[in-house]
């Protein structure tokens, strides 16, 4: 009996070790030089938001991370696995931002193993082995790589001396940056790689906000004063706006002095590259504006096509109230796949800062009938939980949900973007 107990404990321990790379946040690192691995998905589980992130995700996955400083062509396959595998390669800072690069279910009609072959730029990637319709078992993973260097011209602002000049007006300025060919020069301060430099003179004493928006790479922002590269003094530095090591965007706030020249260094973490928008503006424009109708509109996550949020912010007519009314409607699906609206709202004080979280209860509705048979007295509103909206700027917000109804799973956060432009005359940038 003692031998059987020890054997059972050993098996349980092996299974636990095999599933160490079960979540997206705890992947097994694989070498950009190629290699082989084997393991099991038998005890793998689905994390919140994983199922449906692509057509190859069934919630029985194990994750691997590939960090390559150079452009590659990668061939990866699960030949020799004893179950019907799927294989998918993603980019993104977390599971909710995962973007499919390449995927495969069956390499052929007769073979149930999977294979991808794709050229990728330098950066960080996540590779997932999953099981078709939840299948699990023992897997074999083999991958090979070939370097595919790309020759590009140096971008503007690659060196401190050739920093891109910015003109800071009342509403600030926005620059589009692409850092693939950017380099770091000798003696350059700060963290990260593939840096670009910008320079501006503060036109007045005011609090400024500098941030990246819609970033395709893990951006890092630093602000300096000083006349030369070797004599710079750091003013403020930021890597991730929200998540330590997880967000692709960065943001700094500081009090600028009129006539002072500021140098902005935009760098990349982990050799990542791509496009981003660099915003330099008064803080009141991009982060502490008052909540008003400028934030109304349709919001969605491009990686979650098929659901979205309608948000309306308006004045309540006097003498009802001097406050604002916020109406929220989230078109999504219940755990059984049926379409559902989560609806909520409430009053907010006029002049409330945009940076204030909006938290309110939401309900689902049922009971009424379509068309001529509709009777508002038949509408039943069932409490569902709460939703919190946090605006990052006028075009991005985080939706944090907390279900209180059994069967809906744990709460989480989804990044949303404005799908339609603001109404004419509204000042939110």
C-alpha positions as CSV (number, residue, x, y, z in Angstrom):
1,X,0.0,0.0,0.0
2,X,2.8,2.4,0.8
3,X,4.4,1.8,-2.6
4,X,1.1,2.5,-4.3
5,X,0.7,5.8,-2.3
6,X,4.2,6.9,-3.2
7,X,3.6,6.0,-6.9
8,X,0.4,8.0,-6.9
9,X,2.1,11.0,-5.4
10,X,4.9,10.8,-8.0
11,X,2.3,10.7,-10.8
12,X,0.4,13.7,-9.3
13,X,3.7,15.6,-9.0
14,X,4.7,14.8,-12.6
15,X,1.3,16.0,-13.8
16,X,1.6,19.2,-11.9
17,X,5.0,19.9,-13.3
18,X,3.8,19.1,-16.8
19,X,1.1,21.8,-16.5
20,X,3.4,24.5,-15.2
21,X,2.9,26.3,-18.6
22,X,-0.8,25.9,-18.5
23,X,-1.6,29.7,-18.2
24,X,-0.6,32.3,-20.8
25,X,1.2,34.2,-18.0
26,X,3.5,31.3,-17.2
27,X,4.9,30.0,-20.5
28,X,7.9,27.7,-21.1
29,X,10.6,29.8,-22.9
30,X,11.8,28.3,-26.1
31,X,15.0,29.2,-27.9
32,X,15.0,31.1,-31.2
33,X,17.7,28.7,-32.4
34,X,15.2,25.8,-32.5
35,X,14.7,22.7,-30.4
36,X,12.4,20.0,-29.3
37,X,10.1,19.5,-26.2
38,X,7.6,17.0,-25.0
39,X,5.0,16.9,-22.3
40,X,1.3,16.5,-21.6
41,X,-1.9,18.6,-21.9
42,X,-4.0,16.1,-20.0
43,X,-4.4,18.4,-17.0
44,X,-4.4,21.7,-18.9
45,X,-7.3,24.1,-18.3
46,X,-8.8,27.2,-19.9
47,X,-8.1,30.6,-18.4
48,X,-10.6,33.5,-18.5
49,X,-10.8,34.8,-22.1
50,X,-8.8,32.1,-23.7
51,X,-11.5,30.0,-25.4
52,X,-12.4,31.7,-28.7
53,X,-9.3,34.0,-28.8
54,X,-8.8,32.2,-32.2
55,X,-10.3,29.3,-34.1
56,X,-7.5,27.1,-32.7
57,X,-8.2,27.8,-29.0
58,X,-10.3,25.1,-27.2
59,X,-9.1,25.7,-23.6
60,X,-6.9,22.6,-23.3
61,X,-3.7,24.5,-24.0
62,X,-0.1,24.7,-22.9
63,X,1.9,27.9,-23.7
64,X,5.5,28.6,-24.9
65,X,7.2,31.9,-25.3
66,X,9.7,32.8,-28.1
67,X,11.8,35.9,-27.7
68,X,13.8,36.7,-30.8
69,X,16.1,39.7,-31.3
70,X,16.2,39.1,-35.1
71,X,13.7,38.5,-37.8
72,X,13.0,34.8,-38.3
73,X,11.2,32.2,-40.4
74,X,9.9,29.6,-38.0
75,X,8.6,26.1,-38.7
76,X,6.9,24.4,-35.7
77,X,5.1,21.1,-35.6
78,X,3.5,18.6,-33.2
79,X,4.3,15.5,-35.2
80,X,4.4,12.4,-32.9
81,X,1.7,13.7,-30.5
82,X,-0.9,11.1,-29.5
83,X,-4.0,13.3,-29.8
84,X,-5.6,15.7,-32.3
85,X,-3.6,18.9,-31.7
86,X,-4.0,22.5,-32.8
87,X,-1.0,24.9,-33.0
88,X,-1.1,28.7,-32.9
89,X,1.4,31.5,-32.7
90,X,0.3,34.8,-31.1
91,X,1.5,38.3,-30.2
92,X,0.2,40.4,-27.4
93,X,0.9,41.4,-23.8
94,X,-1.8,39.3,-22.3
95,X,-4.5,36.8,-23.3
96,X,-7.1,39.5,-23.9
97,X,-4.7,41.3,-26.4
98,X,-3.5,38.1,-28.1
99,X,-3.4,38.5,-31.9
100,X,-3.1,35.4,-34.1
101,X,-0.1,35.3,-36.3
102,X,-0.4,31.8,-37.7
103,X,-2.3,28.6,-36.8
104,X,-3.1,25.1,-38.0
105,X,-5.3,22.2,-36.9
106,X,-4.4,19.2,-39.1
107,X,-1.3,19.2,-41.3
108,X,-3.3,16.9,-43.7
109,X,-6.6,15.2,-43.7
110,X,-5.1,11.9,-42.5
111,X,-2.6,13.3,-40.0
112,X,-3.9,14.9,-36.7
113,X,-0.7,16.7,-35.8
114,X,-0.3,20.4,-36.6
115,X,2.4,22.6,-38.3
116,X,3.0,26.3,-38.9
117,X,5.6,27.9,-41.1
118,X,5.7,31.7,-41.0
119,X,8.1,34.6,-41.2
120,X,8.1,36.9,-38.1
121,X,9.9,40.1,-37.2
122,X,11.9,40.3,-34.0
123,X,10.0,40.5,-30.8
124,X,8.1,38.3,-28.3
125,X,5.6,35.6,-29.4
126,X,3.4,33.0,-27.6
127,X,3.0,29.5,-29.1
128,X,0.0,27.4,-27.9
129,X,-0.5,23.7,-28.2
130,X,-4.2,22.9,-27.8
131,X,-6.5,19.9,-28.4
132,X,-9.2,20.0,-31.1
133,X,-12.6,20.3,-29.3
134,X,-10.8,19.8,-26.0
135,X,-8.7,16.7,-26.8
136,X,-5.7,16.1,-24.6
137,X,-2.7,13.8,-24.3
138,X,1.1,13.7,-24.8
139,X,2.6,16.1,-27.2
140,X,5.9,16.5,-29.1
141,X,6.9,19.9,-30.2
142,X,9.8,20.6,-32.7
143,X,10.7,23.9,-34.1
144,X,13.4,25.2,-36.5
145,X,14.3,28.8,-37.5
146,X,16.1,30.6,-40.2
147,X,17.2,34.2,-39.9
148,X,15.6,36.6,-42.4
149,X,17.4,40.0,-42.0
150,X,15.7,43.1,-43.4
151,X,17.7,46.2,-44.4
152,X,15.9,49.4,-43.6
153,X,16.9,53.1,-43.5
154,X,17.5,54.6,-40.1
155,X,14.4,56.5,-38.9
156,X,14.2,60.1,-38.1
157,X,15.3,60.7,-34.5
158,X,17.5,57.6,-34.2
159,X,20.2,59.7,-32.5
160,X,20.0,62.3,-29.8
161,X,21.6,65.0,-32.0
162,X,19.0,64.4,-34.7
163,X,15.9,64.4,-32.4
164,X,12.6,65.0,-34.0
165,X,11.5,68.6,-33.1
166,X,7.9,68.9,-31.7
167,X,5.8,72.0,-31.6
168,X,3.5,71.9,-28.5
169,X,0.3,74.0,-29.1
170,X,-2.7,74.4,-26.9
171,X,-3.9,70.9,-27.7
172,X,-0.5,69.1,-27.8
173,X,0.9,67.1,-30.7
174,X,0.8,63.5,-31.9
175,X,3.6,61.8,-33.8
176,X,3.6,58.3,-35.4
177,X,6.7,56.3,-34.7
178,X,8.1,53.2,-36.4
179,X,11.1,51.8,-34.6
180,X,12.1,48.6,-36.5
181,X,15.4,50.1,-37.8
182,X,16.1,52.3,-34.8
183,X,19.4,51.7,-32.9
184,X,20.9,52.7,-29.5
185,X,23.9,54.9,-29.7
186,X,27.0,54.7,-27.5
187,X,26.5,56.3,-24.1
188,X,22.7,56.5,-24.4
189,X,20.9,56.5,-21.0
190,X,17.8,54.6,-20.1
191,X,16.3,51.1,-20.6
192,X,15.2,49.1,-23.7
193,X,16.4,49.1,-27.3
194,X,15.5,50.6,-30.7
195,X,15.2,54.1,-29.3
196,X,13.9,57.2,-31.0
197,X,14.5,60.8,-29.7
198,X,12.1,63.8,-29.7
199,X,12.7,67.4,-28.5
200,X,10.5,70.3,-27.6
201,X,10.6,73.6,-25.7
202,X,7.8,74.1,-23.1
203,X,5.8,77.2,-24.2
204,X,4.5,77.8,-20.7
205,X,4.4,76.5,-17.1
206,X,2.0,73.6,-17.1
207,X,1.5,69.9,-16.3
208,X,2.2,67.7,-19.3
209,X,1.3,64.2,-20.2
210,X,3.5,62.1,-22.6
211,X,2.2,58.7,-23.6
212,X,2.0,56.1,-26.3
213,X,-1.3,55.0,-27.8
214,X,-2.2,52.0,-30.1
215,X,1.3,50.7,-29.6
216,X,2.3,47.5,-31.5
217,X,5.4,47.0,-29.3
218,X,6.3,47.2,-25.6
219,X,7.1,50.9,-25.4
220,X,9.1,52.7,-22.8
221,X,9.1,56.5,-22.3
222,X,11.7,58.7,-20.7
223,X,12.0,62.5,-20.4
224,X,15.3,64.3,-19.9
225,X,16.8,67.8,-19.6
226,X,20.4,68.7,-20.6
227,X,22.4,70.0,-23.5
228,X,24.2,66.8,-24.6
229,X,23.9,63.0,-24.5
230,X,26.4,62.7,-21.7
231,X,24.9,65.4,-19.5
232,X,21.3,64.4,-19.3
233,X,19.2,64.5,-16.2
234,X,16.1,62.3,-16.0
235,X,12.8,64.0,-15.3
236,X,10.4,61.1,-15.4
237,X,10.4,57.5,-16.7
238,X,7.6,54.9,-17.3
239,X,7.4,51.4,-18.8
240,X,3.9,50.2,-18.5
241,X,0.8,52.3,-17.9
242,X,-1.2,49.6,-16.1
243,X,0.5,46.2,-15.8
244,X,4.0,45.4,-14.7
245,X,5.6,43.7,-17.7
246,X,2.2,43.3,-19.4
247,X,1.0,46.5,-21.1
248,X,2.4,47.8,-24.4
249,X,1.8,51.5,-23.6
250,X,3.6,53.9,-21.4
251,X,2.7,57.3,-19.8
252,X,4.5,60.0,-17.8
253,X,3.2,63.1,-16.1
254,X,5.4,66.0,-15.1
255,X,5.4,69.8,-14.5
256,X,7.1,71.6,-17.4
257,X,8.8,75.0,-17.0
258,X,8.4,77.6,-19.7
259,X,11.4,77.9,-21.9
260,X,13.0,74.6,-20.8
261,X,14.1,72.2,-23.5
262,X,12.9,68.6,-22.9
263,X,14.2,65.5,-24.6
264,X,11.9,62.5,-25.0
265,X,13.4,59.0,-25.5
266,X,11.0,56.4,-26.8
267,X,12.4,52.9,-26.6
268,X,11.3,49.3,-26.9
269,X,11.4,46.5,-24.4
270,X,12.7,43.0,-25.4
271,X,13.7,44.1,-28.9
272,X,10.0,44.5,-29.9
273,X,9.1,46.9,-32.8
274,X,6.2,48.3,-34.7
275,X,4.1,51.5,-34.9
276,X,3.0,53.6,-32.0
277,X,1.5,57.1,-31.5
278,X,3.5,59.4,-29.2
279,X,1.2,62.0,-27.6
280,X,2.7,65.1,-25.9
281,X,-0.1,67.3,-24.6
282,X,-1.3,69.3,-21.5
283,X,-2.5,66.8,-18.9
284,X,-6.0,68.2,-19.0
285,X,-6.3,67.2,-22.6
286,X,-5.4,63.5,-22.4
287,X,-6.1,62.3,-18.9
288,X,-7.9,64.6,-16.5
289,X,-10.6,66.1,-18.7
290,X,-14.1,66.2,-17.3
291,X,-16.5,63.4,-18.0
292,X,-19.0,64.6,-20.7
293,X,-20.7,63.6,-23.9
294,X,-17.4,63.4,-25.7
295,X,-17.0,59.9,-24.3
296,X,-20.2,58.7,-25.8
297,X,-20.0,56.2,-28.6
298,X,-19.6,52.6,-29.6
299,X,-16.6,50.8,-28.0
300,X,-15.1,47.4,-28.9
301,X,-12.0,45.2,-28.8
302,X,-10.9,44.4,-32.4
303,X,-9.8,40.9,-31.1
304,X,-13.3,40.2,-29.8
305,X,-15.3,40.8,-33.0
306,X,-19.0,40.1,-32.4
307,X,-19.5,42.0,-29.2
308,X,-19.4,45.7,-28.2
309,X,-20.4,48.4,-25.8
310,X,-22.7,51.4,-26.4
311,X,-22.0,54.2,-24.0
312,X,-24.0,57.4,-23.7
313,X,-23.1,60.3,-21.4
314,X,-25.6,63.2,-21.2
315,X,-27.2,65.9,-19.1
316,X,-30.3,65.1,-17.1
317,X,-32.9,67.8,-17.9
318,X,-33.6,70.2,-15.0
319,X,-35.3,70.2,-12.6
320,X,-34.8,66.4,-12.5
321,X,-31.1,66.7,-11.6
322,X,-28.1,68.9,-12.3
323,X,-26.0,65.7,-12.8
324,X,-24.9,63.7,-15.7
325,X,-26.5,60.4,-16.6
326,X,-24.4,57.5,-17.9
327,X,-26.1,54.7,-19.9
328,X,-24.2,51.5,-20.6
329,X,-25.2,48.6,-22.8
330,X,-22.9,45.6,-23.5
331,X,-23.9,43.3,-26.3
332,X,-22.3,39.9,-25.5
333,X,-23.2,36.2,-24.9
334,X,-24.2,34.1,-21.9
335,X,-22.3,30.9,-20.9
336,X,-24.6,28.9,-23.2
337,X,-23.8,31.0,-26.3
338,X,-27.0,33.0,-26.4
339,X,-26.9,36.7,-27.2
340,X,-27.5,38.9,-24.2
341,X,-27.5,42.6,-23.3
342,X,-26.0,43.7,-20.0
343,X,-27.5,47.1,-19.2
344,X,-26.7,49.6,-16.5
345,X,-26.2,53.3,-15.7
346,X,-26.4,56.0,-13.1
347,X,-25.9,59.6,-12.2
348,X,-22.5,61.2,-12.0
349,X,-21.6,64.7,-10.8
350,X,-21.0,67.4,-13.5
351,X,-17.3,68.2,-13.5
352,X,-16.2,64.8,-12.4
353,X,-12.7,63.9,-13.8
354,X,-12.4,61.5,-16.6
355,X,-9.8,59.6,-14.5
356,X,-12.5,58.6,-11.9
357,X,-13.6,55.0,-12.3
358,X,-17.3,54.5,-13.2
359,X,-18.8,51.6,-11.4
360,X,-22.4,50.7,-11.6
361,X,-24.7,47.6,-11.3
362,X,-25.9,45.9,-14.5
363,X,-28.9,43.7,-15.2
364,X,-30.1,41.3,-17.9
365,X,-33.7,41.6,-19.1
366,X,-36.3,39.0,-20.1
367,X,-40.1,38.4,-20.2
368,X,-41.3,40.7,-22.9
369,X,-42.3,39.8,-26.5
370,X,-41.3,41.2,-29.9
371,X,-43.2,43.7,-32.0
372,X,-46.9,44.5,-31.4
373,X,-47.0,42.0,-28.5
374,X,-44.4,44.1,-26.5
375,X,-45.6,45.2,-23.1
376,X,-43.1,47.1,-20.8
377,X,-44.9,45.7,-17.8
378,X,-43.6,42.2,-18.7
379,X,-40.0,43.2,-18.6
380,X,-38.1,41.5,-15.8
381,X,-34.7,42.9,-14.8
382,X,-32.4,40.3,-13.2
383,X,-29.3,41.6,-11.3
384,X,-26.1,40.3,-13.0
385,X,-23.2,42.0,-11.2
386,X,-21.1,45.2,-11.7
387,X,-19.1,46.9,-14.4
388,X,-16.3,49.4,-13.9
389,X,-15.2,51.7,-16.7
390,X,-11.7,53.3,-16.5
391,X,-10.9,55.7,-19.3
392,X,-7.3,55.7,-20.4
393,X,-7.8,58.5,-22.9
394,X,-10.6,59.7,-25.1
395,X,-10.3,56.6,-27.4
396,X,-9.4,53.8,-25.0
397,X,-10.9,52.4,-21.8
398,X,-10.7,49.3,-19.7
399,X,-13.9,47.4,-18.8
400,X,-13.7,45.4,-15.6
401,X,-16.6,43.1,-15.0
402,X,-17.6,41.2,-11.8
403,X,-20.5,38.7,-12.3
404,X,-22.5,37.8,-9.2
405,X,-24.6,35.2,-11.1
406,X,-23.5,31.5,-10.9
407,X,-22.1,30.1,-14.1
408,X,-20.6,33.2,-15.5
409,X,-17.1,32.6,-14.2
410,X,-14.7,35.0,-12.5
411,X,-14.4,38.7,-13.3
412,X,-11.7,40.1,-15.6
413,X,-10.7,43.2,-17.6
414,X,-11.1,43.9,-21.3
415,X,-9.4,46.7,-23.2
416,X,-11.9,48.6,-25.5
417,X,-11.3,51.2,-28.2
418,X,-13.7,53.8,-29.6
419,X,-15.2,52.5,-32.9
420,X,-16.9,55.7,-34.1
421,X,-15.7,59.3,-33.9
422,X,-16.8,61.8,-31.3
423,X,-19.7,64.0,-32.2
424,X,-18.9,67.4,-33.9
425,X,-18.0,70.2,-31.5
426,X,-16.8,68.0,-28.6
427,X,-13.3,68.7,-27.4
428,X,-12.0,65.4,-26.2
429,X,-9.0,64.6,-28.5
